Amino acid sequence: MESFNPKEESLWKSFYEDYPVNNEFIWLNNCGTTPVSNRIIGKVTSYLKEYSQKGILNDSFKYIEVKNKIKSILSKLLNCDPIELALIHNTSEGMNFISYGLNLQKGDKILLLQDEYPSNVYPFEHWKEKGVELEFISLAPSEEEFFQNLKKKISKNVKVISISTVHWCTGMVFPLQKIGELCHENNIDFILDGAQGVGHIPINLQSSNISYMAFPTWKWLLGPLGMGVLYIRRDKLKKLKPIFKGQNSVDNGEEYLPYKNNFRNSADRFEISTSNFTDWVYFLSSLEILDEAGFQNIQERLLALSGFLSKKLTEIGMTVYSDNFQNPTAIIVFEAPGKDSTEVAKILQKNNIVCAVRLNRIRLAPHVYNSIEQLQKVVDLLKNLP
């Protein structure tokens, strides 16, 4: 998909100018980590200055207000209820909360993805000691072929399917709607690693029948390193056993004594205790900036940038594997024919182009603060590889 509206170019130019990283690098590893913008720096600085003068009694940044604003924006983006969201530290933590809280029995089976990111594998490995089998679903050249591979794995013993929204190495979008229907028909918990999807592609948690999801803030949402979000569908809240308990987990926890027994009737029960509030301010700022631009506009711009880059790479003879999928994303995976991808990546990095190598192929992922001119520079460099 490649479409550029001249009327919107001023918006994207403002994003470009707001990111100091553009003075040093062409940052195309946005599905890994994202740098910080001047607007976000300004917001966090404002909070820290006020905190230095008034501490938690400051007027502009109230704990509950910031939390509620974050959850409000995310709930609209994902079509869920704010009470189904908890603010945590990262995807791995969320997946561990989910995995250790499940009620599985010996002989049950969990289906995971082949070549999945570790945060969606390691948290489930403890189940093997309890007689639960972990089985991996083979990747495939197309979404439909993958779905057929998955269907063949379904049996009465399968109790959990845990996959990603988008594969971190290939850029394939998994058919969440069809998998959700399959899980509903077979009474299977559907768990999602949303790291490569949230903010990047449309996700409807309700219509896709997602039971649980975890994702970080520092990829497509342009948020801080070390912060994440946990989603627990309302009907699963009391079924998922908390593995930790803290003052924020219980009803009226702000009243420290007497001790409380009842967990909160929301995903807040997984927030446990005091969080890094500076990260919350950072994340709220990034969400407000994206929301102001419009998440649909953001997602369309991502596809326009990746579509431009994919087309240009193909024109200069690169083999672009991510073009083979039915649903395009902003993750571009390619090879330079006859050349070692690691060596090509070194050339890119030597020229201050930040990329990654995954499964022996080069991965590029632009975001809205990248420009067409930057992408053209990448193409020109690759065109003249030694």
VEXDREN-2710 file (C-alpha; in Angstrom, 1 decimal):
% VEXDREN-2710
k/r/px/py/pz
1/MET/0.0/0.0/0.0
2/GLU/1.5/3.3/-1.1
3/SER/-0.5/6.5/-0.8
4/PHE/0.7/10.0/0.0
5/ASN/-1.7/12.9/0.7
6/PRO/0.0/16.2/0.3
7/LYS/-2.4/17.8/2.8
8/GLU/-1.1/15.4/5.4
9/GLU/2.6/15.8/4.7
10/SER/2.8/18.7/7.1
11/LEU/1.6/16.4/9.9
12/TRP/4.3/13.8/9.1
13/LYS/6.9/16.6/8.7
14/SER/6.1/17.7/12.2
15/PHE/6.7/14.2/13.5
16/TYR/10.0/14.0/11.6
17/GLU/11.1/17.3/13.1
18/ASP/10.1/16.3/16.6
19/TYR/12.5/13.3/16.8
20/PRO/16.1/14.3/17.5
21/VAL/17.3/10.8/16.4
22/ASN/16.8/11.9/12.8
23/ASN/19.8/14.2/13.2
24/GLU/22.0/11.2/13.7
25/PHE/20.4/8.1/12.3
26/ILE/17.8/6.7/10.0
27/TRP/16.0/4.6/12.6
28/LEU/14.3/1.6/10.9
29/ASN/14.1/-0.8/13.8
30/ASN/10.9/0.5/15.2
31/CYS/9.5/-3.0/15.8
32/GLY/12.5/-3.3/18.2
33/THR/12.6/0.0/20.1
34/THR/11.7/3.6/19.3
35/PRO/13.5/6.8/20.4
36/VAL/11.9/9.6/22.2
37/SER/10.5/12.9/20.8
38/ASN/11.0/16.5/21.9
39/ARG/7.3/16.8/22.9
40/ILE/7.6/13.8/25.2
41/ILE/10.8/15.1/26.6
42/GLY/9.0/18.3/27.3
43/LYS/6.1/16.6/29.1
44/VAL/8.3/14.4/31.3
45/THR/10.6/17.4/32.1
46/SER/7.5/19.4/33.1
47/TYR/6.4/16.6/35.4
48/LEU/9.9/16.2/37.0
49/LYS/10.2/19.9/37.6
50/GLU/6.8/20.0/39.3
51/TYR/7.6/16.9/41.3
52/SER/10.9/18.4/42.5
53/GLN/8.9/21.3/44.0
54/LYS/5.8/19.6/45.3
55/GLY/6.4/15.8/45.2
56/ILE/3.2/13.8/45.0
57/LEU/1.2/16.9/45.9
58/ASN/1.9/18.4/42.5
59/ASP/-1.2/19.8/40.7
60/SER/-0.8/18.6/37.1
61/PHE/0.1/14.9/37.3
62/LYS/-2.1/12.9/39.5
63/TYR/-1.5/9.1/39.8
64/ILE/-5.1/8.0/39.2
65/GLU/-5.8/10.6/36.5
66/VAL/-2.8/9.6/34.4
67/LYS/-3.6/5.9/34.8
68/ASN/-7.2/6.4/33.8
69/LYS/-6.3/8.5/30.7
70/ILE/-3.8/5.8/29.5
71/LYS/-6.4/3.1/29.9
72/SER/-9.1/5.2/28.3
73/ILE/-7.1/5.7/25.1
74/LEU/-6.0/2.1/24.9
75/SER/-9.5/0.7/25.5
76/LYS/-10.8/2.7/22.6
77/LEU/-7.9/1.6/20.4
78/LEU/-8.4/-2.1/21.3
79/ASN/-12.2/-2.2/21.8
80/CYS/-12.1/-3.3/25.5
81/ASP/-13.1/-2.0/28.9
82/PRO/-10.5/0.0/30.9
83/ILE/-11.0/-2.3/33.8
84/GLU/-9.6/-5.2/31.7
85/LEU/-6.2/-3.4/31.4
86/ALA/-3.3/-3.4/33.9
87/LEU/-0.1/-1.3/33.6
88/ILE/2.9/-3.6/34.0
89/HIS/6.6/-3.7/32.9
90/ASN/6.9/-5.7/29.7
91/THR/5.4/-8.5/27.6
92/SER/7.4/-11.3/29.4
93/GLU/6.0/-10.2/32.8
94/GLY/2.5/-10.2/31.4
95/MET/2.9/-13.6/29.8
96/ASN/4.1/-15.0/33.1
97/PHE/1.1/-13.5/35.0
98/ILE/-1.1/-15.2/32.4
99/SER/0.7/-18.6/32.3
100/TYR/1.2/-19.1/36.1
101/GLY/-2.4/-18.0/36.7
102/LEU/-4.0/-20.7/34.3
103/ASN/-5.7/-23.8/35.6
104/LEU/-4.3/-26.6/33.5
105/GLN/-4.1/-30.4/34.2
106/LYS/-1.7/-33.2/33.3
107/GLY/-2.3/-34.2/29.7
108/ASP/-3.5/-30.8/28.6
109/LYS/-1.7/-29.1/25.7
110/ILE/-0.6/-25.6/24.8
111/LEU/0.0/-24.6/21.2
112/LEU/2.8/-22.0/20.5
113/LEU/4.4/-20.6/17.4
114/GLN/7.4/-21.9/15.6
115/ASP/10.3/-19.4/15.8
116/GLU/8.3/-17.3/18.3
117/TYR/9.8/-14.5/20.3
118/PRO/11.0/-15.9/23.7
119/SER/8.6/-13.9/25.7
120/ASN/5.8/-16.1/24.3
121/VAL/7.6/-19.3/25.0
122/TYR/9.7/-19.2/28.2
123/PRO/6.7/-18.3/30.4
124/PHE/4.9/-21.5/29.5
125/GLU/7.9/-23.9/29.9
126/HIS/7.2/-24.6/33.6
127/TRP/4.0/-26.5/32.6
128/LYS/6.1/-29.3/31.1
129/GLU/7.1/-30.3/34.7
130/LYS/3.4/-30.6/35.5
131/GLY/2.7/-33.0/32.6
132/VAL/1.3/-30.3/30.2
133/GLU/2.6/-30.6/26.6
134/LEU/3.9/-27.7/24.6
135/GLU/3.5/-28.1/20.8
136/PHE/4.6/-25.7/18.1
137/ILE/2.6/-24.7/15.1
138/SER/4.6/-24.5/11.9
139/LEU/4.9/-21.2/10.0
140/ALA/3.7/-21.1/6.5
141/PRO/4.0/-19.0/3.3
142/SER/0.5/-17.7/3.7
143/GLU/-2.0/-16.8/6.4
144/GLU/-4.5/-19.4/5.2
145/GLU/-1.9/-22.2/5.1
146/PHE/-0.9/-21.3/8.6
147/PHE/-4.5/-21.5/9.7
148/GLN/-4.9/-24.9/8.2
149/ASN/-1.7/-26.0/10.0
150/LEU/-3.2/-24.8/13.2
151/LYS/-6.6/-26.5/12.7
152/LYS/-4.8/-29.8/12.3
153/LYS/-3.4/-29.4/15.8
154/ILE/-6.7/-29.0/17.5
155/SER/-7.8/-31.8/19.8
156/LYS/-9.7/-32.2/23.0
157/ASN/-6.4/-31.8/24.9
158/VAL/-5.6/-28.4/23.6
159/LYS/-6.6/-25.8/26.2
160/VAL/-4.4/-22.8/25.2
161/ILE/-3.3/-21.2/22.0
162/SER/-0.7/-18.4/22.4
163/ILE/0.5/-16.6/19.4
164/SER/1.7/-13.1/18.2
165/THR/-0.4/-10.6/16.3
166/VAL/2.4/-10.2/13.8
167/HIS/5.5/-12.5/13.5
168/TRP/8.6/-10.6/14.6
169/CYS/10.8/-12.2/12.0
170/THR/8.6/-12.4/8.9
171/GLY/6.0/-9.7/9.3
172/MET/3.1/-12.1/8.7
173/VAL/-0.2/-11.0/10.3
174/PHE/-1.9/-14.0/11.9
175/PRO/-5.7/-14.4/11.2
176/LEU/-6.9/-13.4/14.7
177/GLN/-10.6/-13.4/13.8
178/LYS/-10.6/-17.0/12.5
179/ILE/-8.4/-18.3/15.3
180/GLY/-10.6/-16.6/17.8
181/GLU/-13.7/-18.3/16.3
182/LEU/-11.8/-21.6/16.4
183/CYS/-10.9/-21.1/20.0
184/HIS/-14.5/-20.2/20.9
185/GLU/-15.9/-23.4/19.2
186/ASN/-13.4/-25.6/21.1
187/ASN/-13.4/-23.8/24.5
188/ILE/-9.7/-22.9/24.1
189/ASP/-8.1/-19.9/25.8
190/PHE/-6.7/-17.5/23.1
191/ILE/-3.6/-15.7/24.3
192/LEU/-2.0/-12.9/22.3
193/ASP/1.5/-11.4/22.4
194/GLY/0.6/-7.9/21.1
195/ALA/4.1/-6.5/20.9
196/GLN/4.2/-6.3/17.1
197/GLY/0.6/-5.4/16.6
198/VAL/-0.8/-2.8/19.0
199/GLY/-0.7/0.6/17.4
200/HIS/0.6/-1.0/14.2
201/ILE/-2.4/-2.9/12.8
202/PRO/-6.1/-2.9/13.8
203/ILE/-6.9/-5.2/16.8
204/ASN/-10.4/-5.8/18.1
205/LEU/-10.1/-7.8/21.3
206/GLN/-13.8/-8.4/21.6
207/SER/-14.6/-9.6/18.1
208/SER/-11.4/-11.7/18.0
209/ASN/-12.3/-13.5/21.2
210/ILE/-9.0/-12.8/22.9
211/SER/-8.8/-14.2/26.4
212/TYR/-5.5/-12.5/27.5
213/MET/-2.9/-10.3/25.9
214/ALA/0.3/-8.6/26.9
215/PHE/2.4/-6.0/25.0
216/PRO/5.2/-3.4/25.6
217/THR/4.9/0.3/25.1
218/TRP/8.2/1.0/23.4
219/LYS/7.5/-0.3/19.9
220/TRP/4.6/0.9/17.7
221/LEU/3.2/3.0/20.6
222/LEU/6.4/5.1/20.8
223/GLY/6.4/4.7/24.6
224/PRO/9.1/4.1/27.3
225/LEU/11.4/1.1/27.7
226/GLY/10.4/-1.0/30.6
227/MET/6.6/-0.5/30.6
228/GLY/3.9/-2.8/29.3
229/VAL/0.2/-3.5/29.4
230/LEU/-1.8/-6.6/30.4
231/TYR/-5.3/-7.4/29.1
232/ILE/-7.6/-9.8/30.8
233/ARG/-11.1/-10.3/29.4
234/ARG/-13.7/-9.5/32.0
235/ASP/-15.1/-13.0/32.2
236/LYS/-11.5/-14.3/32.9
237/LEU/-10.6/-11.9/35.7
238/LYS/-11.6/-14.2/38.5
239/LYS/-10.4/-17.3/36.7
240/LEU/-6.8/-16.2/36.3
241/LYS/-5.1/-16.7/39.7
242/PRO/-2.8/-13.8/40.7
243/ILE/0.7/-15.1/41.6
244/PHE/1.7/-12.0/43.5
245/LYS/-0.2/-9.9/46.0
246/GLY/0.4/-6.3/47.0
247/GLN/-1.3/-3.2/48.4
248/ASN/-2.6/-2.3/44.9
249/SER/-4.0/-5.7/44.3
250/VAL/-6.8/-5.6/46.9
251/ASP/-9.9/-3.6/47.4
252/ASN/-9.3/-0.4/49.4
253/GLY/-5.6/-1.2/49.4
254/GLU/-4.8/2.5/50.1
255/GLU/-6.1/1.8/53.6
256/TYR/-3.1/-0.2/54.8
257/LEU/-4.7/-1.7/57.9
258/PRO/-6.4/-3.9/58.6
259/TYR/-5.1/-6.3/55.9
260/LYS/-7.4/-7.1/53.0
261/ASN/-8.4/-10.5/51.5
262/ASN/-10.4/-9.5/48.5
263/PHE/-8.7/-8.8/45.2
264/ARG/-9.9/-5.9/43.1
265/ASN/-12.6/-6.7/40.6
266/SER/-10.5/-5.4/37.7
267/ALA/-7.1/-6.1/36.1
268/ASP/-5.7/-3.6/38.6
269/ARG/-5.2/-6.7/40.8
270/PHE/-2.1/-7.4/38.7
271/GLU/-0.5/-3.9/39.2
272/ILE/0.6/-5.1/42.7
273/SER/2.3/-1.9/44.1
274/THR/3.9/1.4/43.2
275/SER/4.9/1.7/39.6
276/ASN/7.4/3.9/37.7
277/PHE/5.1/6.9/37.4
278/THR/7.6/8.8/35.2
279/ASP/7.1/6.1/32.6
280/TRP/3.4/6.6/32.9
281/VAL/3.7/10.3/32.1
282/TYR/6.0/9.4/29.2
283/PHE/3.5/6.8/27.9
284/LEU/0.5/9.0/28.3
285/SER/2.3/11.7/26.3
286/SER/3.1/9.3/23.4
287/LEU/-0.5/8.0/23.4
288/GLU/-2.0/11.5/23.3
289/ILE/0.3/12.4/20.4
290/LEU/-0.7/9.3/18.4
291/ASP/-4.4/9.7/19.3
292/GLU/-4.3/13.4/18.3
293/ALA/-3.0/12.3/14.8
294/GLY/-5.5/9.5/14.7
295/PHE/-4.5/5.8/15.1
296/GLN/-6.1/5.0/11.7
297/ASN/-4.1/7.7/10.1
298/ILE/-1.0/6.4/11.8
299/GLN/-1.6/2.9/10.6
300/GLU/-2.3/4.0/7.1
301/ARG/0.9/6.1/7.1
302/LEU/2.9/3.1/8.3
303/LEU/1.6/1.1/5.3
304/ALA/2.3/3.9/2.9
305/LEU/5.9/4.1/4.1
306/SER/6.5/0.4/4.0
307/GLY/4.7/0.1/0.7
308/PHE/7.0/2.7/-0.8
309/LEU/10.1/1.0/0.6
310/SER/9.1/-2.5/-0.5
311/LYS/8.4/-1.3/-4.0
312/LYS/11.7/0.5/-4.3
313/LEU/13.6/-2.5/-2.9
314/THR/12.0/-4.7/-5.5
315/GLU/12.8/-2.3/-8.3
316/ILE/16.6/-2.5/-7.5
317/GLY/16.5/-6.3/-7.4
318/MET/16.1/-7.1/-3.7
319/THR/14.1/-10.2/-2.8
320/VAL/11.3/-8.9/-0.5
321/TYR/9.7/-11.7/1.3
322/SER/7.2/-9.7/3.3
323/ASP/5.4/-8.8/0.1
324/ASN/4.1/-12.4/-0.2
325/PHE/1.6/-12.0/2.6
326/GLN/-2.1/-11.2/2.1
327/ASN/-2.1/-8.4/4.8
328/PRO/0.8/-6.0/4.5
329/THR/2.5/-4.5/7.6
330/ALA/5.2/-1.9/8.2
331/ILE/7.7/-4.8/8.8
332/ILE/9.8/-5.3/5.6
333/VAL/11.9/-8.5/5.3
334/PHE/14.3/-8.9/2.4
335/GLU/17.6/-10.2/1.1
336/ALA/20.2/-8.9/-1.3
337/PRO/20.6/-11.8/-3.8
338/GLY/24.0/-13.4/-3.5
339/LYS/25.0/-11.4/-0.4
340/ASP/25.2/-12.3/3.2
341/SER/22.5/-10.4/5.1
342/THR/24.7/-9.9/8.2
343/GLU/27.3/-8.2/6.0
344/VAL/24.7/-6.1/4.3
345/ALA/23.3/-5.0/7.7
346/LYS/26.8/-4.0/8.7
347/ILE/27.0/-1.7/5.7
348/LEU/23.7/-0.2/6.6
349/GLN/24.7/0.3/10.2
350/LYS/28.0/1.9/9.2
351/ASN/26.0/4.5/7.3
352/ASN/23.8/5.1/10.4
353/ILE/20.9/3.1/9.2
354/VAL/19.5/1.1/12.1
355/CYS/18.1/-2.3/11.1
356/ALA/18.0/-5.9/12.3
357/VAL/18.7/-9.3/10.9
358/ARG/16.2/-12.0/11.7
359/LEU/16.3/-15.6/10.3
360/ASN/19.2/-14.6/8.1
361/ARG/17.1/-11.8/6.4
362/ILE/17.3/-8.0/6.9
363/ARG/14.3/-6.5/8.7
364/LEU/13.3/-2.8/8.3
365/ALA/10.4/-1.2/10.1
366/PRO/9.7/2.5/9.5
367/HIS/7.5/4.6/11.8
368/VAL/5.6/7.9/11.2
369/TYR/8.6/10.1/12.2
370/ASN/10.6/8.6/9.3
371/SER/10.6/10.4/6.0
372/ILE/10.3/9.4/2.3
373/GLU/13.7/11.0/1.8
374/GLN/15.3/8.8/4.5
375/LEU/13.8/5.7/2.8
376/GLN/15.1/6.7/-0.6
377/LYS/18.6/7.1/0.9
378/VAL/18.4/3.5/2.1
379/VAL/17.4/2.3/-1.3
380/ASP/20.2/4.3/-3.0
381/LEU/22.8/2.8/-0.7
382/LEU/21.5/-0.8/-1.3
383/LYS/21.4/-0.2/-5.0
384/ASN/25.2/0.4/-5.0
385/LEU/26.3/-2.4/-2.7
386/PRO/29.9/-3.5/-3.3
END
